[in-house]
Amino acid sequence: MDPRPRVVIIGSGFAGLYCARALKGAPVEVTIVDRRNHHLFQPLLYQVATAGLNPSDIAVPTRSFVRKQENLEVLLGEVAGFDLARRRVFLADGGEITYDHLVVATGATHSYFGKPEWARFAPGLKTIEDALEIRRRILVAFELAEREPDPARRDALLSFVVVGGGPTGVELAGALTEIARHTLASEFRAIDPRRARIVLLEGAPRVLPSYAPDLSEAARQQLADLGVDVRTGAMVTGIDAEGVRVGEERIASRTVLWGAGVAASPLARELGAPLDRAGRVKVEPDLTVPGHPEVHVAGDLAAAVRSDGSPVPGVAPAAIQQGRHVARDIVRGLRGEPRRPFRYVDKGILSTIGRGRAVGEVWRFHLRGVVAWLAWLLVHIFFLIGFRNRFMVILEWAWHYTTYGRGARLITDTAEQWQLVAADAERRAREAGVAPAGPEPPPTSPAARAPEAASGDRPPTVH
């Protein structure tokens, strides 16, 4: 008897994971390949970046989630390329995987519009690592401001610039105001966190440009009510370690966050298919690669269009629907049935701005304020994977709502923090005309606690 067809799914995001789940019980063998061992709920990633949730609250190990699906295996590995003619997937470590059906759903990454050098100064938000780095930068900025004697440099440390007025940028800006105005308000002595400046820059004429104009205006007004300096039509022309340049104006800021551009995963180029300007694969109506009906592309990697020619939005519900559609089409093919074109069912969009503040469109009804915020809460709880995650997020949000507290405020990687302290100490020494001797190591370092232990041996004794 011939072995069952093998379906290889690259990526365990919404599209990949929901495709795999929809193939449960189908007469196929399913293999998920991902360079990370977890499924990440990206819509709540900004809450990790702003210390509202822990990473484990919005992520679930892929193996644990699919352990009961007998026709599925999970492989940890990074895909380097494909041989579509021979139906091979090449891994970065030299391994190969054969397939009968291939589903590529590796999502999107950051786009800096031809300025990759900006990435080191303005991190984006796509992974848990990104979120933890943003969280570190935000918290360290307040800590350094507490000990900064120079008013101008203190103001730069307490100025936060978010580039991009889409959902990610709006959510980050709103959360930053809550951290400054409430969470940290009474925890410092030398500074008043409530005086922190949050600037949101959007190059388009309005924030949330993909939303209806009245909802964009409602979002702008709610951000302004929170104290966010919202600037539209603001084209960023430069970013460095000291701030942002908008046209001829310079905004001094030591913390710049990027939420402006999105580009498809570079793996799309390895398929040899036509790509759009964002690097997404121009798929056929059934989400297959032109000339290769056995190769499917789903999620943010697919440049899919609706019947009216408008693009399918890069949102979680669309990726879920595409993943399920691909699974159904694979099963139809095994039965000898014709495939069907993908039809996106738009159930609406929602974006939160802060406590009791949100905007959204659900089944053509425009929502704003508390009603939109409650709808946003319910939708995100519903789409979270795993009972534990839903339970923990509900608890965290309830505690957060009643106390304004944000419990995930640990700074665990302080190497860059102490580099900044050293640089500032050297600067002050130069300004004072004193040769810098270098700052002493932090008291928690091994060198500070036991100098002779740092080298592994006690110094020799001279008699």
N, C-alpha and C positions, 0 to 999 in steps of 0.2 A: 504494500500500500504506500502511495506517495505521501511524504510528510505534508503537514498542513502548511499553507502559505505563511510566510513570515512578514509581519508588519513592523518596521523599525520607525520609531518616533524619536525625533531629535528635539529635546527640550521638554521640561516638565512644568511649563507655565500653564495658564488656563487652557489654551488650545490643545497642547500636547496631553495634559492630564485628563481632560474631559473626552478627548478622542480615545485614549486608552480605556477609560471607564466604560465608554459606550461599546467597546469591543468585548466586554466581559460576556462570556458564553458563546461568542462567535467562533466558527471553526477556523481560527487563526492562532498563530503564536505571536505574541506582542513583546517587543523589546523597547524599553525606554532608555535613551542615552542622554545623560546630562553631566556637565562638569561640576554641578553642585548636587548635594544629596537631599535637597529639600524643595518643596513647592512654596513659593513666596506669594503672599497676597499683597501685590504692589500698591493697590489703592490706599492702604493704610501705612505705607512705608514712611510717609512724612511724620507720622506719629512716633515712630522710632527715632527719627532724626530730631524731633523736638522733645524727646524724653517723656512722652506720654505713654508709650508701650514698650515692652521688651521685645527683642527679635523673635523669641520663641512664641510670643502671642500671635504673630501673624505669619508664621511659617510652620510647616509640618514635614517631617522626614518622609520622603517619597515612598521608601520601602514600607514604612509602617502604615501608610494610607492604603497601599494596594496589596498588602500581604495576603488578603483572602482571594485575590484574583488569580486563579490557578494557571491561566494561560498567559501570564505576564511575568517578565523578568526585568530587573533594573540594573543598568550598568553605569558605573561612575567613570566618565571619560570625556575628553574634549575632542570634538570632531574637527578634522583639519581639511577635509575635502571629500569629493564624490567622484565616482566613475559611473555615470548614468548608463553608459552603454553596457557595462558588465554588471550593473546593479551592485555596486560596492560602496561602502562607507569607510573612509580612512580616518583613523584616530591619530591624535598627535603623538602617541607613544609607539606608533608603528603598527598597531592592530588593524584588522579589517573585519567588517561585518557585512554579510550578504543580506539581501532583502528581496521580497516579491513586491511589496508596497512600501514606499518611503513617505513619511510625513515630516516635513521640516517646519518647526515652530519655535525658532530660537529668539523671537521677540525683537526688541529694539534697544538701542543704546543712545548715548548723548551725541548731539551734534553741536559743534562750536562754530559753524558757518565758516569753515576754512581757517579758523584760528585755534588750532589744537593747543597752542602754548597757553591759552587761557585756562585750560583744564586744571592745572596745578593751583591756580589762585581761586577758582570758582567751581567747586565740586558739584556734580549733578546728583540725581537721586534715582537710581535704578536697582541697586542691590543693597543687601544688608550692610555690606562693607561701606558703601556710600553713606548710608544712614548713620552709621556709627561715627564715621569721620565728620559728618556735618554736626552731629550732636557734640562731639569733642570740641570742634571749633567754636560752637556757640557758647558752651560752658566755660571753656578756657578764656574766651574774650572777656567775660564778666570777671573771672578770677584775676586776669592781668590788669584789668581796669581798676580793681580794688587797690592795687599797689603801685599804680602809675601816678607820679606826682605832676607830670606835665599835662595841663588842661587840654591842649590840642590833641595830644596822643591819646588821652583818656576818651575824648569825644570820638576819635576814630575807632577805638576799641568798642565803644558803645553804639556804633553805627553799623547797621546790618542792611545790606543791599541784596535784594532778590531780583535776578534778571529773568524776566519772562512772566507774563500775566495770564498764563493758562491755568488749569486746575491745580497743578503742582505748585506754581508760584503763589497763587492766591491762598492756598492752604498753608504753605510755609509762612507767608507774611502774617496771616491771621494768628497762627500758633505762636510766632515770635512775640507778638504784642501781648499775648496772654502770659507768656513766660516772664516778660519784663514787668508788666503792670501788676501781676498778681503773684505768680509762683515765687519769684525771687525778691518781691518788693521789700520785705523786712529782714532779709538775711545778710545784708552787707552793711558795713559801717562807714567806709570812706566814700562810697558811691551810692546814688539812688538809682536802682535799675529802672525805675519808672520813667526816667529821663532818656532811656534808650531810644534811638531813632531807627525806624524801620522804613526803608524806601523800596517801593515796588516799581520796576521799570518794564514797560511793555512797548515794543516797537510799533504795534498796530494802533489804530485810533481808539481802541477800547480794550479793557481787560476781558478775559473769557471770550475771545473773538469768535469762537465756534458756537456760542450761545446766541439766543435772540437778543436784539439790541436792548429791550427793556430789562432783561435779566442781567446783561452786562452792566447796565447803569445801576441796577439794584446792588450788584456785587461791589461796584466802585464806591457807592455810598456807604455800604456796610463796612468796607475797609477803612474809609475815611472816618467813620464814626469811632472806629477802634484806635485811630491815631496813626494809621499807615499813610505815608506820603506816596500817593499813587500818581505816577507820571506815565501818560500814554503818548504815543508818537515819539518815544525816547529811544533813539538808536545808540546802542553801546558801541563805542569806537576803540575802547582800550580797557584792559583789566590787568592789574599788577598787584604786588603784595601790599601796596599802600592804598588801593582804592579802585574806582571805576571812572572812566571818562565817557561822558555823554555829550557828543558834539564838542564844544569848546569848554564845557563845564567839567570840573573834576569833583567827585564825591569821595572824600576821605573815609575809608572803611577798611578794617582789618578782617572783616568776615563778609565775603561775597558768595552767594549761593546761586546755582545755575538751574533754571527751569524753563529755558527758552527753546531749545532745539532738540529734535528727536531724529535719529537716523536708524535705518534697519541694521540688524546684525550683519557684520562683514561676511558671514557665511553665505549670504545670499549670492554674492559674486561667484562662489564656487559652483553654483548650479548652471552657470552659462546661459541663463535665461534673460530676457529683456527686463530692465529695471527702471523704476521711475526716478524722479529727482532725489527722493529720500533714500534710494537704494533698495526699495521694496520690489519684490518679484511681481511682474505683471502677469497674473494668473488668468487661466481660462475661467469662464463662468462657473464651472464646477470645482474651482480652486486647484486645478492641476497645472503643471508646468507645460507650456506649449511644446508639443512633440513628444511628451512623456506622460501618458495617462496614468502611469503607475507611481508618479511622483506628485505629492500634494504639498501645498504650502498654506499654512493657516496662522491666524493671529496677526500680530503687528508686522510680521515679515511679508504678509500678502498685500499687494495693492489691488484689493478687490473693489468692485464697483456695484452699485445698486442698479436696478432696472432703469432709473432715470439718468444714469451716468454719473451720479455723485459718488464720492468715495465712501466706503464703509469705514466708520470711525475706528480709531485704535483704542477701543475701550474693552474692559473685561467681558461684558455681555456679548459683544461681537466675537471675541476670541472663543468663548464657550460655545456659541452657536456654530462657529466654523469647525471647531474640533468635532462636535457631534455630527455635523453634516459629512465631514470626511469619513468618519467611521461608518455612517449609514451607506455612503457611496461605495466603500470597500465591500461591504456585505452585499450590496446590490450587484456588484460586479461578479462576486463569487456565485451568485444565483443566476447569472446570465441576464440580469435585468439592466435596462439602460440607466445611466447616471442622470442626476438631476442638477440643474444650476442652483447655486447657493442663493437663498433669499434671506436677507437680514431683516429681522423683526425689531424695529426700533422701539424699545419700551421707555426710553427717556434718558436724560442725563442729570446728574446731581453733583454739586460742588459745595463743600462746606467752607465757611470763612472763619467761624469761631463759635463760641458758646451761643446757642440759639440763633445763629446766623448762617444762612445758606441760600442758595438759589438752585432752581432746577426746573426741568420740563418733564412731566410724566403723562404719557398718553395725551400730549398736546395741551395739558393744563400747566400754566406757568405758576411755579411755587416760589416763595421767598420767605425769609425770616424763620420763625420757629417751626412752621409747618414743613418747610423744605428741610430744615435741620433734622426733624424727627424722621422724615422719610429717608434721609441720608443714613441715619443711624440704623434703621430697620433693614435697609437694603444691604448695607455692609456687613451687618451681623449675619444676614441670610446667606451671603456668598462666601463667608469664611468657611474654610474646610476644617472639620473636626469639632466635636462637642467641647473638648477641653479649651480650644482656642476661643470659641464663642463664649463659653462661661467666663474665662479669664478676662476677655475684652469687656464684657458687660460689667464685671466687678471693677475693673480699672476705670472705666468711664463713669460708673456711679460714684466711686471715690473721688475721681477728678472733678466731677460736677459739683459735689458737695463741699470740697475743700480747696479747689484750685491746685491741688497737689499734683506733682509729676514725679513719680517714684523712681524712674529709670534715669537718674542723673549722675551716673558714675563716670568719672574720667579715668579710663584705664590705660591709655597710651599717652604718656606725658613727655615723650622724647622731644617733640616739636615745641611743646610748651617751654621746656627749659632752654631750648635753643633760642626762643624769642626772648626769654629773660636774659640770657647771656648777651644777645645782640643789643638789648636795651642798656645793659650795664656797660658794655663797651662804648656805646654812643654817649652815655652820660660822662664817662671818664674822658672821652675826647673833648666834649664840650667844656669840661672843667679844666682841661689842659693837663690832665694826669694820665700817665701811661697806664693802660688797663692791665690789671693783674689777672683778670678772668674771675667770674663768679665762683663761689664755692659750690660744690655739688649739692643737690637737694638732700635734706636730712634723711630721706628714706633710702638713698642709694647705698650700696655696699661700701663704696669708697668713703662715704661720710661716717658710716657706723664703725668700720674697722679698717683703717688704711692699710695695715700690714696684711690683711686677709685678701685685699683686692688682687694682689699678684699671685696668690696661692701659697706663698711662703712668708715666714717672718724674715725681716731684714737681718743681715749678718751682724753679729756682735763683735765689736772691735775691742780687744784687750790691750 
